[in-house]
Amino acid sequence: MSAWSEVAPGVRVRTSRCYAMNSLVAAVDGHALVVDAGVLPSELDDMAAQVQAITPRFERVSLAFTHPHWDHVLGAPWFPGATTFAHAGFGDELEREFDHVTKRATEGLAAKGEKLPHPFRAFRPTLSARGTTRVELGPFEVVTYDTPGHSGCHLAYWLPGHGVLVAGDLLSDIEIPWLDGPPWVYRASLKSLHWLFEQEDVRVLVPGHGPVAHGRTNGYRRLLRDMNYLLQLEELVGAAWKRGLSLEETQAEVSHMTYLNKNAGNEEIAMNDVHAKNVSFAYAALADSATPGRS
């Protein structure tokens, strides 16, 4: 089975052997847009070759990043001279998390029998944005959406000319919402994408990991499923909090929830530990707000 698939005219997605991560390559008039180039060096070699077939001049390449987690940020050295683009907070977060990113990259690549041919270096994007912003990356019209909740500087990219939404690490069909803070932050991001689905012709949804969703209805269903997970998480954690349960007791109680890849045999997509961590974020949010009624 090929790692490449054409998801829209002029738009292809390459799915990695590592965490089924998706990288997008779009081509228009001898220019290329690459989003989240990754993950393995051998895959990046292939991707760079494909992009070079579109344009041998990498200054005609725009390299965009949805967020600065290790599996999304390794590709820049393969596209020297490309314009890089990300959230305005991307560079600061990448520098703060540099040691963690380097450690995770070394471990993740080694698990697949590969390693970087050069030391990883933190970098700052050439161009940046925040919020809902229309930008032009070469001939590509891109609308950015601030979508924190998994990363503080997470962007989703809407490509209206292609009908493609690149969602980063949201709206996956193999992962539950993967929190890095209070659940309401992630819910707010889903609400912003809800309006996108309502107002625009979203024909293709490309998540950071797992299968691409074709058709507005299929993408919308993922959004509603993830919203339901977060609402149920908050409801159950809130009920446990009001009863005075400890975090460990709450995690045990909320473990009965049904969610994607619960008890999955594939370690890369098993979501039990992620769910337990999500419970801790929801619990901490209640503690921080000192909810009335806590005994």
Backbone as a ProteinNet text record, in pm:
[ID]
protein_1_A
[PRIMARY]
MSAWSEVAPGVRVRTSRCYAMNSLVAAVDGHALVVDAGVLPSELDDMAAQVQAITPRFERVSLAFTHPHWDHVLGAPWFPGATTFAHAGFGDELEREFDHVTKRATEGLAAKGEKLPHPFRAFRPTLSARGTTRVELGPFEVVTYDTPGHSGCHLAYWLPGHGVLVAGDLLSDIEIPWLDGPPWVYRASLKSLHWLFEQEDVRVLVPGHGPVAHGRTNGYRRLLRDMNYLLQLEELVGAAWKRGLSLEETQAEVSHMTYLNKNAGNEEIAMNDVHAKNVSFAYAALADSATPGRS
[TERTIARY]
85.1	0	88.8	59.5	142.1	122.6	231.2	221.7	153.5	145.8	88.2	-55.6	-140.1	-275.9	-314.1	-384.5	-433.7	-570.1	-583.4	-707.4	-792.1	-732.4	-802	-712.1	-766.2	-680	-562.2	-441.9	-321.1	-280.1	-348.6	-318.4	-297.8	-180.7	-151	-111.4	-134.5	-100.8	-8.7	98.7	188.6	172.1	141.8	119.9	244.9	294.9	419	398.6	508.1	508.8	508.1	532.8	543.5	414.2	336.5	211.5	111.9	125.8	34.2	17.3	128.2	120.7	112.1	28.2	4.2	80	145.1	206.4	135.3	106.3	33.8	127.7	112.4	187.1	87	78.8	-8.3	77	32.7	109.2	21.1	74.6	6.8	112.7	108.5	191.3	338.8	395.4	536.3	572.5	473.9	495.9	440.3	494.4	449.1	421.4	318.7	288.6	300.5	384	404.4	364.1	276.9	232.7	275.5	346.3	390.4	473	582.3	669.9	731	710.4	763.2	742.5	772.8	840.6	982.2	995.2	1123.3	1214.1	1345.2	1436.3	1418.5	1395.5	1374.7	1248.2	1146.1	1022	1041.5	1121.5	1149.6	1233.7	1322.4	1396	1298.3	1201	1100.5	1016.9	977	894.5	969.1	1094.7	1174.6	1190.3	1205.7	1217.5	1087.8	975.6	845.5	825.5	865.4	851.7	945.9	1064.4	1160.7	1110.1	1026.2	965.9	863.2	802.8	708.9	785	888.3	971.5	1111.7	1211.8	1349.6	1402.7	1328.2	1372.1	1293	1359.5	1288.8	1243.5	1290.9	1235.6	1091	1046.3	905.5	825.2	882.5	816.6	780	656.4	613	596.6	665.3	667.6	595.5	474.6	391.3	388.4	371	367.5	241.6	170.8	50.4	84.5	192.2	231.4	369.9	438.7	579.2	604.9	525.6	557.4	657.6	732.4	850.6	823.5	710.3	684.5	640.4	618.9	572.7	680.1	797.5	891.9	1026.7	1041.5	1173.8	1211.4	1115.6	1137.9	1209.9	1227.7	1281.7	1415.6	1512.8	1641.7	1631.5	1522.7	1507.5	1462.3	1426.9	1376.7	1450	1580.5	1658.3	1610	1591.5	1545.6	1395.5	1321.3	1175.9	1130.4	1016.5	952.2	882.6	909.5	845.4	735.6	630.2	513.2	454.7	414.5	354.3	288.9	235	175	280.4	235.2	326.7	402.2	345.6	412.8	496.4	502.8	570.5	716.6	791.1	934.5	963.9	886.7	908.4	879.3	769.8	736.3	838.6	884.8	984.1	1113.8	1153.3	1274.8	1255.5	1139.3	1113.4	1114.8	1062.5	1048.6	1160.8	1270	1375.1	1427.8	1460	1515.3	1415.6	1290	1186.7	1168.5	1164.9	1148.4	1264.9	1386.3	1504.1	1501	1465.9	1459.5	1353.8	1234.2	1126	1158.6	1222.5	1258.6	1359.3	1459.4	1560.5	1496.2	1407.9	1341.2	1246	1168.3	1069.2	1131.2	1237.2	1303.7	1376.4	1439.9	1511.2	1416.8	1293.5	1195.5	1163.5	1186.6	1164.1	1295	1403.5	1532.8	1599.1	1565.5	1624.1	1676.2	1752.1	1800.1	1821.5	1819.6	1841.9	1984.6	2002.7	2138.4	2212.6	2145.3	2203.9	2138.6	2202.8	2139.1	2016.3	1912.2	1793.7	1824.2	1779.8	1797.5	1662.7	1636.2	1514.5	1521.6	1408.2	1404.4	1279.5	1282.1	1166.6	1115.6	984.5	931.8	958.2	971.7	990.4	870.5	750.8	625.3	542	456.6	372.7	240.1	144.9	13.7	-48.3	-155.8	-237.6	-382.8	-472.7	-614.7	-661.5	-780	-835.8	-782.1	-689.8	-615.7	-602.8	-625.1	-602.7	-460.4	-386.1	-249	-229.6	-132.4	-93.7	46.6	57.7	186.6	215.2	291.4	305	167.1	127.6	-4.9	-116.9	-84	-182.4	-252	-384.8	-463.5	-486.9	-450.3	-463.3	-533.1	-630.8	-694.7	-657.8	-597	-554	-661.6	-669.8	-758.7	-677.5	-680.4	-619.5	-696.5	-626.7	-694	-612.4	-593.4	-519.6	-598.8	-532	-594.6	-506.4	-438	-336.7	-197.4	-186.2	-64.7	-110.5	-38.7	-78.6	-72.6	9	19.3	-12.2	-127.3	-173.2	-256.1	-226.4	-304	-363.7	-488.7	-547	-544.8	-528.4	-518.2	-633.9	-708.4	-816.9	-768.1	-774.7	-733.4	-859.7	-922.3	-1052.8	-1050.8	-939.1	-931.3	-932.6	-903.5	-898.9	-1008.3	-1076.6	-1177.8	-1118.4	-993.8	-919.7	-894.4	-926.6	-893.5	-781.9	-667.7	-557.2	-568	-607.9	-650	-539.7	-419	-315.9	-362.6	-329.3	-363.1	-501.5	-598.6	-739.2	-813	-930.7	-1023.7	-965.2	-887.7	-831.3	-933.2	-920.6	-1006.6	-936.7	-816.8	-748.4	-709.2	-726.9	-690.1	-808.3	-819.6	-913.3	-852.2	-931.7	-870.7	-758	-641.9	-519.7	-487	-526.5	-522.6	-383.1	-359.8	-240.8	-282.6	-411.9	-463.5	-611.7	-685.5	-827.8	-908.6	-1004.5	-1083.9	-1157.2	-1196.7	-1274.2	-1193	-1059.6	-976.6	-989.2	-981.7	-995.7	-1136.3	-1237.4	-1375	-1393.1	-1330.4	-1339.8	-1281.6	-1174	-1116.3	-1211	-1276.4	-1373.3	-1489.8	-1528.9	-1637.5	-1598.6	-1473	-1430.8	-1432.1	-1394.5	-1398.6	-1541.6	-1630.3	-1771.7	-1825.4	-1790.9	-1836.7	-1775.2	-1653.6	-1592.2	-1672	-1707.9	-1787.3	-1924.8	-1980.3	-2111.6	-2107.3	-1998.9	-1996.9	-1919	-1832.4	-1746.7	-1770.8	-1724.7	-1740	-1618.9	-1618.8	-1507.1	-1526	-1452	-1466.7	-1370.1	-1256.4	-1154	-1100.5	-1092.3	-1031.4	-905.7	-790.8	-664	-621.7	-633.3	-587.7	-437.7	-381.3	-239.1	-204.8	-299	-273	-397.1	-377	-486.2	-554.1	-662.3	-727	-781	-771.3	-831.7	-983.3	-1060	-1205.6	-1248.4	-1325.8	-1375.4	-1523	-1558	-1695.6	-1720.4	-1798.9	-1826.2	-1887.6	-1979.1	-2048.9	-1953.5	-1860.9	-1767.5	-1674.5	-1630.1	-1546.7	-1624.6	-1747.4	-1832.3	-1860.7	-1880.5	-1906.6	-1789.8	-1669.4	-1552.8	-1555.3	-1589.4	-1595.4	-1698.9	-1816.2	-1921.5	-1882.6	-1816.2	-1769.7	-1669.5	-1575	-1474.2	-1535.4	-1630.9	-1700.5	-1775	-1839	-1911	-1816.2	-1698.8	-1600.2	-1563	-1535.6	-1493.3	-1605	-1726.7	-1839	-1861.7	-1852.7	-1869.4	-1755.6	-1634	-1518.4	-1539.8	-1578.5	-1597.4	-1711.7	-1818	-1931.9	-1893.3	-1824.2	-1788.6	-1682.4	-1583.3	-1481	-1543.9	-1634	-1700.8	-1782.5	-1851.9	-1930.8	-1840.2	-1726.3	-1631.9	-1572.8	-1543.8	-1488.5	-1585.5	-1712.6	-1812.5	-1827.8	-1797.8	-1805.5	-1677.3	-1578.9	-1456	-1356.6	-1367.7	-1273.7	-1136.6	-1034.2	-898.4	-879.9	-767.4	-738.8	-731.9	-663.3	-649.1	-784.8	-867.4	-1001.6	-1086.1	-1069.1	-1142.7	-1098.9	-968.1	-918.7	-973.5	-979	-1034.3	-1181.3	-1256	-1399.6	-1429.2	-1351.7	-1378.7	-1318.5	-1244.2	-1182.9	-1285.8	-1410.1	-1511.8	-1564.4	-1529.5	-1577.6	-1538.5	-1623.3	-1592.6	-1526.6	-1416.9	-1347.3	-1264.3	-1214.4	-1135.8	-1013.9	-990.2	-870.5	-846.9	-956.1	-944.5	-890.4	-786	-722.1	-668.5	-626.2	-573.2	-444.7	-428.4	-307.3	-187.3	-210.4	-102.6	-59.7	61.4	108.9	107.9	129.4	136.2	1.7	-108.2	-239.2	-323.3	-268.4	-342.5	-368.9	-495.3	-535.1	-561.8	-538.8	-569.3	-488.7	-358.6	-275.5	-313.6	-348.6	-390.8	-519.8	-613.6	-739.9	-714.7	-628.6	-597.8	-537.2	-450.9	-391.6	-497.8	-591.3	-700	-782.5	-804.7	-877.8	-802.6	-670.3	-591.7	-600.4	-605.3	-619.7	-757.2	-860.7	-995.1	-1004.5	-942.3	-942.5	-866.1	-751.5	-671.1	-744	-821.4	-896.7	-999.3	-1061.1	-1156.4	-1085.2	-969.3	-893.6	-851.2	-808.9	-763.6	-876.9	-996.7	-1109.3	-1178.2	-1134.7	-1193.3	-1345.7	-1396.7	-1540.6	-1620	-1724.7	-1809.8	-1871.9	-1885.5	-1944.5	-1842.3	-1713.4	-1606.7	-1597	-1606.6	-1602.6	-1460.1
-119.4	0	124.6	220	339.1	429.5	496.2	593.2	721.3	741.9	863.1	840.3	942.5	937.7	1077.2	1084.7	1212.5	1237.5	1346	1372.9	1479.4	1557.4	1659.6	1691.3	1749.7	1784.1	1871.1	1821.6	1894.5	1884.2	1800.5	1786.9	1640.2	1610.4	1472.5	1468.4	1353.4	1331.2	1211.1	1227.4	1115	1073.5	944.9	892.9	818.9	858.2	804.1	666.2	591.1	466.5	494.6	618.3	657.8	728.5	664.3	720.7	757.7	698.2	726.6	876.8	952.3	1097.5	1138.5	1238.9	1284.5	1412.9	1415.1	1535.5	1568.5	1696.4	1737.7	1809.7	1779.5	1848.6	1893.3	2024.7	2080.2	2149.2	2142.2	2198.4	2291.3	2411.1	2507.3	2584.4	2576.9	2661	2661.3	2543.8	2535	2577.3	2590.6	2619.5	2503.9	2487.5	2379.2	2433.7	2379.4	2402.8	2269.4	2264.8	2142.7	2173.2	2090.2	2109.6	1989.8	2017.5	1915.4	1805.5	1844.6	1747.8	1653.5	1525.6	1427.5	1285.7	1187.2	1204.2	1148.9	1032	962.1	1022.6	1022.3	1075.8	1012.8	882.1	818.9	871	900.4	955.3	1099.5	1174.1	1311.9	1317.4	1220	1210.2	1195.3	1107.4	1083.9	1209.8	1274.4	1393.6	1505.9	1525.3	1629.2	1601.3	1475.2	1439.3	1469.2	1439.8	1468.4	1618.3	1695.9	1841.2	1896.9	1839.3	1885.8	1859.3	1757.5	1732.6	1840.1	1901.2	2011.5	2138.5	2166.1	2284.3	2255.7	2263.8	2241	2355.6	2466	2582.9	2588.1	2557	2549.1	2685.5	2795	2924.9	2939	2846.4	2841.3	2743.9	2704.2	2611.6	2686.3	2667.8	2717.2	2597.5	2602.2	2490.7	2535.4	2482.1	2524.7	2416.7	2460.5	2370.3	2399.7	2293.6	2314	2341.3	2280.7	2301.6	2241.3	2279.2	2241.8	2113.6	2009	1880.1	1806	1713.5	1659.1	1597.1	1526.7	1455.1	1547.7	1675.3	1770.3	1869.7	1869.2	1980.5	1939	1815.9	1768.2	1800.6	1844.5	1848.3	1967.6	2075.6	2199	2181.1	2104.4	2093.1	2029	1959.1	1895.6	1995.5	2117.6	2216.6	2350	2351.3	2474.2	2585.4	2702.4	2815.9	2831.6	2734.4	2745	2850.5	2912.3	3001.1	2916	2939.8	2863.6	2947.5	2878.5	2948.1	2869.5	2940.7	2875.7	2982.5	2939.4	3029.2	3124.9	3244.4	3345.3	3297.5	3202.7	3151.2	3027.3	2982.2	2857.3	2857	2961	2964.1	2960.3	3036.5	3037.6	2901.5	2838.2	2707.7	2602.2	2607.8	2510.2	2526	2649.9	2671.4	2622.3	2649.9	2603.9	2452.5	2386.9	2241.6	2170.5	2241.2	2186	2052.3	2042.9	1918.3	1803.7	1831.4	1727.8	1685.5	1783.4	1752	1665.7	1702.4	1627.2	1484.6	1469.5	1336.7	1250.2	1306.4	1229.2	1194	1285.3	1257	1143.2	1147.3	1040.9	906.2	902.2	777.4	730.4	824.3	787.3	735.3	799.3	753.6	621.7	606.5	482.3	363.6	385.8	276.7	225.8	308.7	269.8	240.5	232.9	198.7	311.3	436.7	549.4	653.7	747.7	859.1	979.1	1096.6	1217.2	1221.2	1265.3	1275.5	1398.6	1479.4	1603.5	1632.5	1708.3	1743.3	1831.8	1809.5	1894.2	2031.4	2134.6	2271.7	2341.1	2410.1	2489.8	2601.7	2645.3	2750	2834	2950.3	3039.5	3052.6	3049.7	3056.1	3191.2	3189.6	3312.8	3404.1	3345.4	3418.3	3353.4	3432.3	3376.5	3451	3391.6	3453	3399.7	3462.2	3408.5	3444	3363.7	3390.3	3346.8	3395.4	3366.3	3469.9	3425	3517.8	3459.2	3542.4	3499.4	3535.9	3437.8	3461.5	3404.9	3458.1	3405.8	3348.5	3219.9	3151.9	3115.8	3202.4	3187.6	3203.4	3114.4	3124.7	3061.6	3012.6	2941.7	3037.7	3039.6	3112	3018.8	3064.8	2984.7	3069.7	3010.7	3077.2	2998.9	3067.8	3002	3012.4	2909.4	2907.7	2872.1	2961.1	2928.4	2812.5	2703.8	2585.3	2525.7	2602	2546.8	2437.8	2369.4	2259.7	2137.7	2113	2007.5	2068.7	2190.9	2272.2	2415.9	2495.1	2633.5	2717	2675.5	2753.4	2664.2	2600	2509.2	2586.4	2567.9	2626	2515.4	2535.9	2456	2541.7	2477.8	2549.6	2512.6	2613.7	2595	2644	2554.9	2586.7	2598.1	2716.2	2728.5	2694.4	2720.8	2689.3	2541.1	2459.3	2314.2	2242.3	2316.2	2252.3	2159.7	2189.2	2101	2171.1	2103.3	2149	2061.6	2123.4	2052.7	2082	1981.1	2003.2	1982.5	1943.8	1914.7	1802.8	1811.2	1701.8	1718	1751.4	1750.7	1662.7	1615.4	1547	1420.8	1348.1	1221.5	1109.3	1008.8	890.5	776.5	803.6	701.4	753.1	883.1	942	1017.9	1012.6	1098.1	1237.8	1339.5	1469.1	1451.4	1504.1	1483.9	1618.1	1633.7	1764.2	1802.2	1933.7	1986.1	2089.8	2093.7	2189.4	2164.7	2262.4	2244.1	2202.2	2112.9	2066.5	2178	2284.7	2390.2	2460.5	2462	2524.3	2446.2	2315.4	2230	2242.4	2248.9	2263.6	2393.2	2501	2628.3	2617.3	2539.9	2519.5	2441.6	2340.3	2265.6	2355	2446.1	2538.2	2626.7	2671.6	2755.9	2676.7	2549.8	2466.6	2428.8	2424.6	2400.4	2505.7	2632	2738	2725.1	2677.4	2653	2549.1	2438.7	2334.9	2388	2478.1	2533.8	2629.9	2705	2815.4	2786.9	2686	2660.4	2520.6	2500.8	2372.5	2284.7	2223.8	2139.4	2001.1	1976.8	1849.8	1743.1	1787.3	1693.1	1741.9	1651.5	1680.1	1595.3	1661.3	1591.5	1608.8	1503.4	1513.4	1489.7	1521.7	1496.1	1349.6	1266.7	1123.4	1044.6	941.8	852.4	888.7	816.4	830.2	970.1	1008.2	1131.8	1112	1216.2	1211.7	1283	1215.3	1271.8	1306.2	1427.2	1471.5	1547	1654	1738.4	1659.9	1569.8	1496.4	1411.7	1343.5	1257	1337.4	1453.5	1538.6	1595.2	1637.1	1695.2	1593	1468.6	1363.3	1350	1364.3	1356.2	1470	1589	1703.1	1679.7	1632.9	1609	1496.7	1394	1284.7	1335.2	1418.1	1469.5	1566.3	1646.7	1735.3	1653.5	1547.3	1461.6	1399.3	1356.1	1298.8	1400.7	1523.2	1625.1	1660.8	1671.7	1703.2	1592.1	1467.3	1354.3	1349.2	1375.8	1379.4	1482	1601.7	1708.2	1676	1617.6	1583.2	1479.5	1374.8	1266.6	1311.1	1387.2	1436.4	1534.7	1619	1713.1	1642.7	1534.9	1459.9	1396.3	1343.2	1282.6	1388.8	1504.8	1615.4	1656	1669.3	1710.7	1607.3	1483.4	1377.9	1369.9	1453.7	1457.6	1349	1287.3	1181.5	1241.1	1165.2	1206	1191.1	1243.1	1228.2	1081	1001.2	859.3	789.3	822.7	763.5	808.5	933.7	986.1	917.6	899.2	830	688.8	620.4	484.7	486.1	583.7	589.3	625.3	717.8	766.7	673.9	573.7	480.8	398.1	396.3	313.8	379.6	507.7	576.1	498.9	509	452.2	559.4	523.4	619.2	544.6	617.7	559.2	484.4	365.3	286.1	264.9	243.5	202.2	59.5	38	-93.6	-144.5	-52.6	-94.2	-172.8	-275.6	-356.7	-286.2	-192.2	-116.1	-5.1	-14.2	81	223.9	243.2	378.4	450.4	375.8	441.3	408.4	336.4	306.5	435.9	458.6	586.8	582	470.7	464	564.2	573.1	667.5	811.4	837.6	972.2	1008.6	914.1	939.3	968.6	889.8	912.5	1050.7	1093.1	1226.1	1333.8	1307.7	1403.1	1421.5	1311.7	1320.1	1411.5	1399.2	1481.5	1629.4	1661.8	1800.7	1854.9	1774.1	1817.5	1836.1	1746.6	1754.1	1878	1904.1	2020.1	2150.4	2151.5	2271.9	2303.3	2199.5	2220.2	2269.9	2212.6	2255.4	2401.5	2441.2	2578.4	2678.7	2636.7	2729.8	2726.6	2634.9	2622.8	2621	2523.5	2513.3	2509.5	2592.5	2585	2448.2	2404.8	2274.7	2168.5	2202.4	2106.7	2091.9	1969.2	1946.4	1931.2
0	0	0	-90.7	-101.4	18.2	57.5	165.5	119.2	-14.5	-71.1	-114.6	-96.8	-149.5	-196.6	-309.7	-358.5	-295.6	-220.9	-147.1	-214.6	-304.8	-382.4	-500.5	-606.7	-720.5	-678.1	-704.9	-669.6	-524.6	-447.3	-304.4	-270.2	-215.3	-174.4	-27.2	32.3	172.8	181.4	258.6	284.9	430	452.3	586.9	633.9	747.9	801.5	863.8	871.4	948.9	1098.2	1134.4	1274.4	1316.2	1401.3	1453.5	1344.1	1226.3	1114.2	1094.2	1107.4	1094.5	948.7	923	786.9	756.5	641.3	586.7	456.7	436.2	315.7	220.2	91.7	-13.8	-119.6	-141.8	-244.3	-350.1	-474.1	-585.4	-667.4	-699.2	-786.7	-864.5	-997.3	-1084.7	-1046	-1022.7	-991.9	-851.7	-763.6	-622.9	-539.8	-420.3	-332.1	-192.9	-131.4	9.8	80.5	184.8	262.9	405.9	463.2	600.9	684.6	794	890.3	823.3	760.7	695.2	798.9	781.7	876.9	826.6	907.5	1034.7	1023	961.7	956.1	848.1	870.5	768.7	630.4	624.6	494.1	427	506.7	452.3	407.8	481.8	443.7	316.1	297.8	171.7	54.8	72.3	-31	-55	51.3	39.2	-31.7	6	-58.7	-207.8	-243.2	-385.4	-459.7	-397.1	-459.5	-476.8	-377	-385.8	-492	-500.8	-601	-742.6	-758.3	-889.1	-923.4	-821.1	-842.6	-874.1	-794.9	-814.2	-764.1	-849.4	-803.5	-718.8	-712.4	-636.6	-506.3	-396.2	-268.6	-218.1	-279.1	-241.6	-291	-372.9	-414.1	-327.5	-216.8	-124.1	3.5	48.3	179.3	270.7	384.1	479.1	605.5	627.5	740.2	847.3	971.4	1086.7	1168	1206.7	1287.5	1433.4	1484	1623.3	1645	1755.4	1771	1850.2	1828.6	1889.5	1801.9	1862.2	1796.9	1660.5	1646.8	1522.7	1409.3	1439.7	1338.1	1294.5	1355.4	1335	1276.2	1235.6	1196.2	1051.6	970	826	768.8	845	786.9	713.5	767.6	697.2	559	530.2	399	292	333.6	238.4	257.3	235.3	256.6	164.3	223	145	140.6	195.3	195.4	295.3	266.8	362.5	467.6	594.8	701.2	765.6	810.5	863	979.1	1084.9	1201.6	1289.2	1400.4	1498.7	1553.6	1596.6	1648.9	1772.7	1846	1965	1941	1817.7	1782.8	1826.3	1789.3	1818.9	1967	2046.1	2190.7	2251.9	2209.9	2266.9	2228.5	2104.6	2060.1	2139.1	2167.6	2247.1	2390.7	2449.1	2586	2595	2492.9	2494.1	2419.9	2392.4	2306.5	2357.5	2485.4	2539.9	2526.8	2555.4	2544.6	2399.1	2307.4	2165	2116.9	2155.3	2112.1	2165.6	2292.1	2353.6	2286.1	2265.3	2205	2060.7	1988.3	1849.5	1842.2	1928.5	1929.9	1958.7	2058.2	2094.9	1985.1	1931.2	1830.9	1702.6	1657.2	1535.7	1559.2	1675.4	1705.7	1707	1752.7	1756.2	1616.5	1514.8	1375.9	1302.5	1378.8	1319.9	1243.4	1276	1205.1	1304.6	1253	1334.1	1243.8	1303.6	1225.3	1172.1	1048.9	994	1044.2	1126.7	1176.9	1311.2	1399.2	1526.7	1502.7	1581	1569.5	1628.6	1560	1608	1611.3	1721.3	1729.5	1625.7	1579.4	1477.4	1495.9	1434.6	1434.9	1291.7	1273.3	1136.4	1071.3	940	863.8	879	871.7	883.7	993	1056.8	1162.1	1168.2	1237.8	1253.6	1381.2	1423.5	1531.3	1500.9	1557.6	1537.3	1400	1363	1231.1	1134.1	1048.8	963.1	823.2	723	584.9	546.6	497.7	455.2	315.6	245.1	114.8	126.1	102.1	100.9	-44.1	-110.7	-255.3	-317.3	-407.4	-469.4	-385.6	-268	-186.3	-89.8	-95.3	4	122.6	242.2	363.3	469.7	537.5	650.5	775.8	872.1	994.8	1101.5	1184.3	1300	1423.6	1523.2	1652.6	1713.9	1742.3	1796.2	1911.3	2020.8	2135.4	2205.2	2294.1	2369.3	2370.5	2258.3	2248.6	2256.4	2207.8	2216.5	2226.2	2303.9	2323	2197.4	2100	1976.1	1855.6	1863.8	1758.4	1657.2	1529.9	1420.9	1335.3	1293.1	1185.6	1059.6	944.1	818	725.6	683.2	587.6	451.6	351.8	215.5	131.4	124.7	59	-89.3	-155.9	-297.7	-327.4	-225.2	-243	-163.1	-74.8	9.2	113	156.7	246.3	380.1	488.5	623.2	677.7	710.2	774.1	923.7	1000.7	1139.4	1241.2	1198.6	1297.9	1389	1516.7	1607.8	1669.7	1586.5	1621.6	1521.3	1560.8	1470.4	1407.6	1486	1439.3	1453	1367.6	1378.3	1450.7	1506.2	1585.3	1723.2	1747	1875.7	1935.9	2067.5	2137.4	2151.1	2187	2218.6	2320.6	2287.1	2366.3	2431.7	2556.8	2621.5	2670.7	2674	2742.9	2846.5	2879.2	2976.2	2997.9	3049.5	3080	2957.3	2974.5	2859.7	2786.7	2859.4	2794.3	2686	2699.2	2595.7	2464.6	2474.4	2355.6	2298.4	2387.7	2340.1	2261.9	2308.8	2237.7	2096.7	2082.7	1950.1	1860.1	1915.2	1836	1794.3	1881.5	1846.9	1728.9	1726.3	1614.2	1483.8	1489	1368.9	1333	1432.7	1405.8	1309.6	1333.9	1244.8	1106.6	1098.6	968.3	890.9	957.4	890.9	850.6	931.2	900	781.5	768.2	673.6	545.5	547.2	431.8	374.9	253.6	185.2	215.7	334.8	376.7	313.9	207.4	136	185	244.1	290.1	424.1	520.3	649.9	663.1	680.1	698.2	843.9	926	1064.8	1073.6	1188.2	1206.5	1204.7	1249.7	1260.4	1219.6	1138.3	1103.4	972.7	940	809.5	781.2	655.8	607.1	599.3	629.8	619.5	491.8	410.4	285.2	300.8	264.6	275.2	404.6	394.7	509.9	623.9	594.2	699.9	781.7	715.3	787.5	877.4	828.7	913.3	1030.4	1003.9	1107.6	1217.6	1179.9	1279	1376.7	1325.8	1415.4	1517	1469.2	1558.9	1669	1632.2	1730.4	1827	1776.5	1863	1965.9	1921.6	2014.5	2115.2	2070.6	2163.9	2269	2226.6	2320.9	2422.4	2377.2	2469.5	2577.3	2537	2633	2730.6	2680.9	2768.8	2870.8	2825	2916.7	3018.2	2972.3	3062	3172.6	3135	3233.7	3329.6	3276.8	3362.7	3467	3425.5	3517.7	3617.8	3571.4	3663.6	3762.5	3713.7	3802.4	3909.6	3872.7	3971.1	4076.2	4032.8	4127.2	4219.4	4164.4	4243.1	4353.7	4318.6	4416.9	4529.1	4498.7	4600.8	4683.4	4651.4	4729.1	4695.4	4575.5	4538	4505.7	4533.7	4496.8	4346.4	4295.1	4152.9	4114.8	4193.9	4161.6	4163	4258.7	4264.3	4144.8	4107	3992	3863.5	3847.4	3727.7	3719.9	3832.1	3832.9	3795.4	3848	3821.7	3676.9	3621.8	3486.3	3379.7	3422.6	3327.3	3251.4	3299.3	3231.7	3104.3	3080.4	2960.1	2834.1	2734.6	2603.8	2517.7	2450.9	2365.6	2262.6	2163.9	2055.7	2108.1	2053	2082.1	2231.4	2302.5	2441.4	2444.1	2525.2	2536.9	2403.4	2316.4	2186.3	2203	2120.4	2125.8	2066.1	1974.8	1912.4	2006.1	2056.3	2157.1	2105.5	1974.5	1919.7	1927	1923.7	1920.7	2043.6	2140.7	2263.1	2339.6	2376.2	2432.7	2583.5	2650	2793.6	2875.4	2849.4	2924.1	2892.4	2766.6	2728.7	2801.6	2807.6	2877.7	3025.5	3089.1	3230.6	3251.2	3158.8	3168.4	3146.8	3055	3033.7	3161.2	3232.6	3359.5	3456.2	3459.3	3551.3	3514.9	3384.9	3343.9	3383.9	3363.8	3403	3554.1	3628.3	3775.1	3821.9	3761.2	3798.9	3769	3660	3626.5	3734.7	3789.7	3898.9	4024.2	4052.8	4170.6	4156.9	4036.9	4015.4	4031.9	3994.1	4002.4	4137.6	4225.7	4360	4351.6	4276.4	4251.9	4382.9	4395.9	4514.6	4530.6	4653.3	4680.2	4709.7	4689.1	4721	4872.2	4925	5070	5118.9
[MASK]
+++++++++++++++++++++++++++++++++++++++++++++++++++++++++++++++++++++++++++++++++++++++++++++++++++++++++++++++++++++++++++++++++++++++++++++++++++++++++++++++++++++++++++++++++++++++++++++++++++++++++++++++++++++++++++++++++++++++++++++++++++++++++++++++++++++++++++++++++++++++++++++++++++++++

